[in-house]
Amino acid sequence: MNKEEPFSSLDRHLASLMTRLAESKDNSLELATLLLSRQQTSGNTCLSFEEVSEAELSAGKNADLWTKALRATGMVGKPGDLKPLILDKKDRLYLRRYWEYEQSLAASIKKLLAAPPPSFDQELLSAGLDRLFPENQQTNWQRVAASKAIARNFCVITGGPGTGKTRTVIGILALLVEQAGGPLRIALAAPSGKAAARLKESIESSKEKLDCAGQVKAWLPNEASTIHRLLGVIPDSPYFRHNAERPLVVDAVIIDEASMVDLATMAKLFAAIPAGARVILLGDQDQLTSVEAGYVLGDICHAPPESKSPAKLTPQLSFAFGQGSSSQPLRDSIVELRKNYRFPEESGIYQLVEAINRGDADAALKLLRDESHADIAWKILPHARTLPKSLRETVVMSYQSYLETSDPREALRRFDEYRVLCAVRNGPYGVVELNRLIEGALFDAGLLREIEHSYHGQPVMVTRNDYNNRLFNGDVGITMADPGAGGEKRTFFASAEGKLRRVLPSRLPIHETAFAMTVHKSQGSEFARVLLLLPERDSPLLTRELLYTGLTRARQGLEIWATESVLRAAIAKQVRRSSGLREALWEET
């Protein structure tokens, strides 16, 4: 699909199928199906006719006439009809399964909100909160989140990097176990294998520091999996082993990186939650959303405008255990962690992220031009002809350290100190070309002795899950000589237990070189320093959320290579996905 061809072959195939099956041969159905298929490819769950431009409407028809013509085809039904396409009361057109996903997920969440709250020992909880989340002069939002997670069947904890989401959930796990007085069946899951491994690693590394009894620590869950593995993948099938008829056997489900979960997966997950189980979602609603269709975390957290005032949240704090207004159960189940423990408010990264989230391009560019902040820098994007020279000056110095050590563990640690991030895969400023240029620069500098397949020092990123080798999509390793195998090459990965895993390069699942990676692939990772390159011209991929996600991968230093026009365009553009989920969730809540 390109600028001259607005629809893909898949769009055209679906439209052709619908037209052949239709009772009426009006071309409205063909065009509507083309637009709907294109919308879903772009991450939308439906086609809103309010958002269709006049130029795309059938000649001579306005939206009202178009929807009437669609209903006459016999392929479009109202909600609940067994038709391939569903047109709801707001003139949103769905493939029926996506309408069903939205309705199923909304019903599951509302059922959790309406169910009797879980019983708990208030005195025991109060003591646990005082130990794990002590009060201070300011509102301790982690404490608020923990109290709600114990007192409710459903809780959403949102916040940016450095706000302590993982620290909060570890405390919640301890509180849940203390309340139970024994081990619980708690399922920890994330949308990707990499995110699941990081969650497990965080729990393993943090539980010894918890201020709780040793037996409680021993009872904490020590495994995390992908959502797909939790539900039980059925090969070559869109269904899972666990569903509404065969629910999960759990007392609680905790999902990390919830912003990355698409509508279909989330609907199937919630359908498999048994009655009486708690559900806790963790995520960053400002981050890039799922690759597949849906804006689930955003729809859940996106309350009507009148509820966004901080003053309206204050009364909730008077409820010692997170019990808010019964007329607003969904709103009262959401907590935003506001204090950032990673970035001081005076830091350049913090101020830049805040400006971008506000959509204030002038403030963001003023910060980038201001050289008083040592942690941020901006360079006008070099021309493609001079890019190799500019990259060489930067990456040789930044990647030299990891290439000079023969210790695999130390090499992995040093490699994670720096990363090049891109918005796109292809083109002169895409991942594929940048990895080629970086390899060449390091080879010319004598830091790489070869750049053929599986060379010494090659960083690789797994792009397909391999459960046999416990390697997951997004895992990054380094190929180098193995001191324990006579110097033969192995690819080394850090395990969740803090140990090294060695894999023969020939046994690696599908992978790619990882000096540079896309911002999408970097989600869930963090690096001391980041170089973010944006392409030379605007594209639909360049959004405020992509910028935010890329910038917040950096802990200490950030450099952006981009033109002013592209930066302004990205800051101005927010992800807007058509969906009926928000309305279904928030009506009468």
C-alpha positions in Angstrom: 0.0 0.0 0.0 1.4 3.5 -0.9 0.2 7.0 -1.5 -1.2 6.1 -5.0 -2.9 3.0 -3.7 -4.9 3.7 -0.5 -6.1 0.1 0.0 -4.2 -3.1 0.4 -4.8 -6.4 -1.3 -6.3 -7.7 2.0 -8.7 -4.7 2.1 -9.8 -5.4 -1.5 -10.2 -9.1 -0.9 -12.5 -8.6 2.0 -14.6 -5.9 0.1 -14.9 -8.3 -2.9 -16.1 -11.1 -0.6 -18.7 -8.9 1.0 -19.9 -7.6 -2.3 -20.4 -11.1 -3.8 -22.4 -12.2 -0.8 -24.6 -9.1 -0.6 -28.3 -9.0 -1.7 -27.8 -5.4 -3.0 -25.1 -4.5 -5.4 -24.9 -0.8 -4.2 -21.3 0.2 -4.2 -21.7 1.6 -0.7 -20.9 -1.8 0.8 -17.7 -2.2 -1.1 -16.4 1.2 -0.1 -17.4 0.8 3.5 -15.7 -2.5 3.8 -12.5 -1.1 2.2 -12.5 1.7 4.7 -13.3 -0.6 7.6 -10.5 -3.0 6.7 -8.0 -0.1 6.4 -9.1 1.3 9.7 -8.5 -2.1 11.5 -5.0 -2.4 9.9 -4.3 1.1 11.4 -5.4 -0.2 14.9 -9.0 1.0 15.0 -11.7 -1.5 16.0 -14.4 0.1 13.9 -15.2 2.7 11.2 -16.9 5.8 12.5 -18.9 7.5 9.8 -18.5 10.8 11.7 -14.8 10.6 10.9 -15.1 9.7 7.2 -14.2 12.6 4.9 -16.8 13.7 2.3 -14.3 12.8 -0.4 -14.4 9.2 0.7 -18.2 8.9 0.8 -19.9 7.4 -2.2 -20.7 10.0 -4.8 -24.1 11.7 -4.1 -24.6 10.1 -0.7 -24.2 11.7 2.7 -23.5 9.6 5.9 -27.3 9.0 6.6 -28.0 7.8 3.1 -24.9 5.7 3.1 -25.9 3.8 6.3 -29.4 3.2 5.0 -27.9 1.8 1.8 -25.6 -0.5 3.9 -28.5 -1.9 5.9 -30.3 -2.8 2.6 -27.4 -5.0 1.5 -28.3 -7.8 3.9 -24.7 -7.9 5.2 -25.0 -5.3 7.8 -27.0 -5.8 11.0 -27.8 -4.0 14.2 -26.0 -5.0 17.5 -26.8 -8.6 18.3 -27.7 -9.6 14.8 -25.8 -12.6 13.2 -24.5 -10.5 10.3 -20.8 -10.2 9.2 -20.9 -6.4 9.8 -22.5 -4.6 12.7 -23.7 -0.9 12.6 -24.3 0.4 16.0 -26.5 3.3 17.2 -23.6 5.8 16.8 -23.1 4.8 13.2 -19.9 2.8 13.9 -19.3 0.0 11.6 -17.6 -3.2 12.9 -16.7 -6.6 11.8 -18.9 -8.6 14.0 -16.2 -10.3 16.0 -14.7 -6.9 17.0 -18.1 -5.7 18.1 -18.4 -8.8 20.2 -14.9 -8.3 21.7 -15.8 -4.8 22.8 -19.1 -5.9 24.3 -17.5 -8.9 26.0 -14.7 -7.0 27.6 -17.0 -4.2 28.7 -19.4 -6.7 30.3 -16.5 -8.5 32.0 -15.1 -5.3 33.5 -18.6 -4.2 34.6 -19.2 -7.6 36.2 -16.0 -7.2 38.2 -17.0 -3.7 39.3 -20.5 -4.8 40.3 -19.5 -7.9 42.2 -19.3 -7.8 46.0 -15.9 -6.5 47.1 -13.4 -9.0 48.4 -13.2 -9.4 52.2 -10.0 -8.3 53.9 -8.7 -7.6 57.4 -8.6 -3.8 57.7 -6.3 -3.8 60.7 -3.8 -6.2 59.0 -4.0 -4.1 55.8 -3.4 -0.9 57.7 -0.3 -2.4 59.3 1.0 -3.7 56.0 0.5 -0.3 54.3 2.4 1.4 57.0 5.3 -0.9 56.6 5.4 -1.2 52.8 4.0 2.2 51.8 4.7 4.6 54.7 2.8 7.9 54.8 4.6 11.2 54.2 3.7 14.8 53.9 2.6 14.4 50.3 0.0 11.9 49.0 1.6 8.5 48.6 0.0 7.4 45.4 1.6 4.0 45.6 -0.2 3.5 48.9 -3.5 4.6 47.4 -3.0 2.1 44.6 -2.1 -0.7 46.9 -5.1 -0.1 49.1 -7.5 -0.1 46.2 -5.9 -3.3 44.8 -6.7 -5.1 48.0 -10.1 -3.6 48.5 -11.4 -4.1 45.0 -12.0 -6.8 42.4 -10.6 -4.6 39.6 -7.8 -2.0 39.8 -5.8 -0.1 37.2 -2.5 1.4 38.1 -1.1 3.8 35.6 2.0 5.9 35.5 5.1 6.8 33.5 8.6 5.2 33.7 10.1 5.9 37.1 6.8 6.3 39.0 7.1 3.0 40.8 4.5 0.7 39.1 6.7 -2.4 39.6 7.6 -1.4 43.2 3.9 -0.9 43.9 2.9 -4.3 42.5 5.5 -6.1 44.5 4.1 -4.5 47.7 0.6 -5.5 46.6 1.7 -9.1 46.2 3.0 -9.1 49.8 -0.2 -7.6 51.0 -2.3 -10.2 49.2 -0.3 -13.0 50.7 -0.5 -11.5 54.2 -4.3 -11.2 53.9 -4.5 -14.9 52.7 -2.1 -16.2 55.4 -0.7 -18.5 52.9 0.3 -18.9 49.2 -2.2 -17.7 46.6 -2.7 -18.7 43.0 -1.5 -15.4 41.4 -1.0 -15.3 37.7 1.6 -12.7 36.6 1.6 -12.0 32.8 2.6 -9.5 30.2 2.0 -9.1 26.5 5.5 -10.1 25.5 8.0 -12.6 26.7 10.6 -9.8 27.3 8.1 -7.9 29.5 7.2 -11.1 31.4 10.9 -11.9 32.0 11.5 -8.3 33.3 8.5 -8.6 35.6 9.8 -11.8 37.1 13.3 -10.4 37.4 12.0 -7.3 39.2 10.1 -9.4 41.7 13.1 -11.7 42.3 15.5 -8.9 42.8 13.2 -6.8 45.1 11.4 -9.3 47.4 14.3 -9.6 49.8 14.1 -5.9 50.5 10.5 -6.0 51.4 9.6 -5.2 55.0 7.6 -8.4 55.6 8.0 -11.8 57.2 10.3 -14.3 55.5 7.5 -16.8 55.0 5.5 -14.1 53.1 8.5 -13.6 50.8 8.7 -17.4 50.3 5.0 -17.4 49.3 5.3 -14.7 46.7 4.8 -15.9 43.1 8.1 -16.4 41.2 6.9 -17.0 37.7 5.6 -14.7 35.0 4.4 -15.6 31.5 3.0 -14.1 28.3 -0.7 -13.7 28.2 -0.9 -16.1 25.4 0.9 -18.8 27.3 -1.2 -18.1 30.4 -4.4 -18.7 28.4 -3.0 -21.7 26.6 -2.3 -21.4 22.9 -4.0 -23.8 20.6 -1.8 -24.2 17.5 -3.3 -22.7 14.3 -6.3 -21.5 16.1 -7.5 -18.0 17.3 -8.9 -19.7 20.5 -7.3 -20.5 23.8 -7.6 -23.5 26.1 -8.9 -21.2 28.9 -12.1 -19.3 28.2 -15.4 -18.6 29.8 -16.3 -22.3 29.9 -12.8 -23.3 31.2 -11.6 -20.4 33.3 -8.2 -19.9 34.7 -7.6 -21.5 38.2 -6.4 -18.3 39.9 -7.1 -16.1 42.8 -5.7 -13.0 41.1 -4.4 -11.9 37.7 -1.8 -9.1 37.3 -1.0 -7.8 33.8 2.1 -5.6 33.3 2.6 -3.4 30.2 -1.2 -3.3 29.7 -1.0 -0.5 27.2 0.5 -3.0 24.7 -2.5 -5.5 25.0 -4.9 -5.4 22.0 -8.7 -5.6 22.2 -9.0 -9.3 21.1 -6.4 -10.5 23.6 -7.8 -8.5 26.5 -11.3 -9.6 25.8 -10.3 -13.3 25.7 -8.2 -12.8 28.9 -11.1 -11.2 30.8 -13.5 -13.9 29.6 -11.3 -16.5 31.3 -11.2 -14.8 34.7 -13.0 -16.9 37.2 -15.6 -15.4 39.6 -14.0 -14.1 42.8 -10.6 -13.4 41.3 -9.0 -10.0 41.4 -7.6 -8.3 38.3 -4.9 -5.7 38.4 -3.7 -3.9 35.3 -0.4 -2.0 35.2 0.6 0.3 32.4 1.4 3.7 31.0 -1.6 5.2 29.2 0.7 7.8 27.5 2.9 5.1 25.9 2.5 3.6 22.4 -0.6 1.4 22.3 -1.0 -2.1 20.9 0.2 -3.0 17.4 -3.1 -4.8 16.8 -6.5 -3.2 16.9 -7.6 -1.5 20.1 -6.9 1.2 22.6 -7.9 -0.7 25.6 -5.9 0.9 28.5 -6.6 4.3 27.1 -10.3 3.6 26.8 -10.4 2.3 30.4 -8.5 5.3 31.8 -10.0 8.0 29.6 -12.7 9.2 32.0 -15.2 11.8 30.8 -13.7 15.4 31.1 -15.6 16.3 34.3 -13.8 13.6 36.2 -10.3 14.7 35.4 -9.9 17.5 38.0 -7.5 16.6 40.8 -10.0 18.1 43.2 -12.5 15.3 42.3 -9.9 12.7 43.3 -9.2 14.1 46.7 -12.4 12.8 48.5 -11.3 9.2 47.6 -8.4 9.6 50.0 -10.7 9.9 52.9 -11.6 6.2 52.4 -8.8 4.5 54.3 -8.9 1.4 52.1 -9.6 2.9 48.7 -13.4 2.8 48.8 -14.7 5.6 46.7 -18.1 6.7 45.5 -20.3 3.7 44.7 -21.7 5.7 41.8 -18.4 5.8 40.0 -16.9 2.3 40.4 -14.6 2.4 37.3 -13.3 5.9 38.1 -12.6 4.8 41.7 -10.7 1.8 40.5 -8.0 3.8 38.6 -5.0 5.3 40.3 -2.3 7.3 38.5 1.1 7.3 40.1 2.3 10.9 39.8 5.6 11.2 41.6 8.6 10.4 39.4 11.5 8.8 41.2 13.7 8.6 38.1 13.7 12.1 36.7 14.1 15.1 39.0 11.6 17.8 38.0 14.5 20.2 37.1 16.0 17.7 34.6 15.8 18.3 30.9 14.3 14.8 30.2 11.5 15.4 32.7 10.6 18.9 31.4 10.8 17.7 27.8 8.5 14.8 28.4 6.0 17.0 30.2 6.0 19.5 27.3 5.5 16.8 24.7 2.7 15.2 26.7 1.0 18.6 26.8 1.4 18.9 23.1 3.4 22.1 23.6 5.9 22.0 20.7 7.2 25.6 21.4 8.2 24.7 24.9 9.7 21.4 23.8 11.8 23.0 21.1 12.9 25.8 23.5 14.1 23.2 25.9 16.0 21.4 23.1 17.6 24.6 22.0 18.6 25.5 25.6 22.0 24.0 26.2 21.8 24.4 30.0 20.4 20.9 30.3 23.2 18.4 30.2 20.8 15.4 29.8 19.2 16.4 26.5 20.5 17.4 23.1 19.1 18.1 19.7 20.8 17.8 16.3 19.2 18.6 13.0 18.8 15.4 11.1 21.9 14.9 8.9 21.4 14.3 5.2 21.4 10.7 4.2 24.7 11.3 2.4 26.4 12.6 5.6 24.6 10.2 8.0 27.4 7.6 8.0 30.0 10.1 9.1 27.7 11.6 11.8 26.8 8.1 13.1 30.5 7.0 13.1 31.4 9.9 15.5 28.6 8.9 17.9 28.4 5.1 17.9 32.1 4.3 17.9 32.5 6.0 21.2 29.2 4.7 22.6 29.6 1.1 21.7 33.4 0.8 22.2 33.2 -0.1 25.8 31.1 -3.3 25.4 33.2 -4.5 22.5 36.5 -4.2 24.5 35.5 -6.7 27.2 35.7 -10.5 26.9 33.4 -11.1 29.8 29.9 -11.8 28.5 28.1 -10.6 31.6 29.9 -7.3 31.5 29.4 -7.0 27.8 25.6 -7.3 28.3 25.7 -4.7 31.0 27.7 -2.2 29.0 25.7 -2.7 25.9 22.5 -1.7 27.7 24.1 1.6 28.6 23.3 3.0 25.1 20.9 2.3 22.3 19.9 3.8 19.0 16.2 4.0 18.5 14.3 4.7 15.3 10.7 5.3 14.4 10.6 3.1 11.2 12.1 -0.1 9.9 12.9 0.9 6.3 14.4 3.8 4.5 17.6 5.8 5.0 16.7 6.4 8.7 15.2 3.0 9.5 16.4 0.2 11.6 17.7 -2.0 8.7 19.9 0.7 7.2 21.1 2.1 10.5 22.2 -1.3 11.7 24.2 -1.7 8.4 25.8 1.7 8.9 26.7 1.1 12.5 28.2 -2.3 11.7 30.3 -0.6 9.0 31.4 2.2 11.3 32.5 -0.2 14.1 34.3 -2.4 11.5 36.2 0.6 10.1 37.2 1.6 13.6 38.6 -1.9 14.2 36.1 -2.7 16.9 34.5 -5.5 14.8 36.8 -8.0 13.0 34.0 -9.3 10.8 30.4 -8.4 10.0 29.2 -11.6 8.4 26.6 -13.9 10.0 27.0 -14.5 13.8 30.1 -12.4 14.2 32.0 -11.8 17.5 30.3 -8.8 19.2 27.1 -9.0 17.3 24.0 -7.8 19.3 20.9 -9.7 18.3 17.3 -9.3 19.1 14.9 -12.3 19.0 11.8 -11.6 16.9 9.9 -14.8 17.6 9.2 -16.7 20.9 11.2 -19.9 21.4 9.8 -21.6 24.6 12.3 -24.5 24.3 15.2 -22.1 24.7 13.3 -19.7 26.9 13.9 -16.9 24.4 11.2 -14.4 23.7 10.3 -11.7 21.1 12.4 -8.7 22.1 15.1 -10.5 24.1 18.6 -9.0 23.3 21.8 -11.0 23.5 25.4 -10.7 22.3 27.4 -13.3 20.3 30.9 -13.6 21.5 33.6 -16.2 22.4 32.6 -18.5 25.2 35.5 -18.8 27.7 33.9 -22.0 29.0 33.7 -23.7 25.6 37.2 -23.2 24.3 36.5 -19.9 22.7 33.7 -21.1 20.5 31.0 -18.6 19.7 27.8 -18.5 21.8 25.1 -16.0 22.0 24.7 -14.8 25.6 21.4 -13.7 27.2 20.8 -12.5 30.8 18.2 -14.6 32.5 15.5 -13.5 34.8 17.4 -15.2 37.6 20.5 -13.0 36.9 22.4 -15.9 35.3 23.8 -16.2 31.8 22.2 -18.4 29.2 24.3 -19.6 26.3 22.8 -20.5 23.0 24.6 -21.7 19.9 24.1 -19.1 17.2 22.8 -21.8 14.9 20.0 -22.6 17.4 18.7 -19.0 17.7 15.1 -18.4 16.7 14.5 -15.8 14.1 16.5 -12.7 15.1 18.1 -9.5 13.8 21.0 -7.3 14.5 20.2 -4.8 17.4 22.6 -1.9 17.5 19.5 0.0 16.5 15.9 -0.9 17.2 12.4 0.6 16.7 10.8 2.5 19.5 8.0 -0.1 19.4 10.5 -2.9 20.1 12.1 -0.8 22.9 9.0 -0.8 25.0 9.7 -2.3 28.5 13.4 -1.6 28.2 15.5 1.3 29.5 19.1 2.5 28.8 21.4 5.0 30.4 21.6 7.0 27.1 19.5 7.0 24.0 19.9 8.4 20.5 16.5 8.8 18.9 16.4 9.3 15.1 13.3 10.4 13.3 12.9 10.1 9.5 13.3 13.1 7.2 9.6 13.6 6.6 6.4 13.2 8.5 4.5 9.9 8.5 1.5 8.4 10.3 3.8 6.5 12.6 5.2 9.7 14.0 3.0 10.6 17.0 3.3 12.2 20.4 3.1 8.7 21.9 6.0 7.4 19.9 8.1 10.4 21.0 7.1 9.9 24.6 8.0 6.2 24.5 11.3 6.8 22.9 12.3 9.6 25.2 11.4 7.8 28.4 13.6 4.8 27.5 16.6 7.0 28.6 17.6 7.2 32.3 20.4 9.7 32.1 20.9 11.2 28.7 18.9 11.7 25.5 19.9 13.0 22.0 17.4 13.6 19.3 18.2 13.8 15.6 15.3 15.3 13.7 14.1 18.3 11.7 12.1 20.9 13.4 9.1 20.3 11.1 9.0 16.6 11.9 9.3 17.2 15.6 6.4 19.7 15.5 4.3 17.4 13.5 4.9 14.4 15.8 4.2 16.5 19.0 0.9 17.7 17.4 -0.3 14.3 16.5 -1.9 12.1 19.1 -3.0 8.5 18.5 -6.7 8.5 18.0 -8.3 5.1 17.5 -12.0 4.7 16.7 -13.6 2.5 19.4 -16.8 2.0 21.2 -15.2 0.5 24.3 -14.8 3.8 26.2 -18.5 4.6 25.8 -19.5 1.0 26.7 -17.4 1.1 29.9 -18.2 4.6 31.1 -22.0 4.7 30.5 -23.8 4.4 33.8 -20.5 4.1 35.7 
